[in-house]
């Protein structure tokens, strides 16, 4: 019998709040997810500043240091970290 992998999709729902992202990691782990997934974005490379999505994605960006912090948190909970890149990110 094969094991089903449960992926908790956080995406950009943290809105750029590192505190909220950490809280969402805790909740995802508590629910039994095997993998916790984010979306990596670079709004400046994907959208023009006049595009309505630019602001939304710009607010959801983290620095490389913050990404490492989130990855470490996920791994400390014995979960797999995953982030899908937005095109050109």
Protein Blocks (a to p, Z undefined) as FASTA:
>chain_A
ZZddddddfkjmnnopaklmmmmmmmmmmnopabdcdddddfklmpcfklmklmmmmmmp
ccfklmmmmmmmmmmnopacdddddehZZ
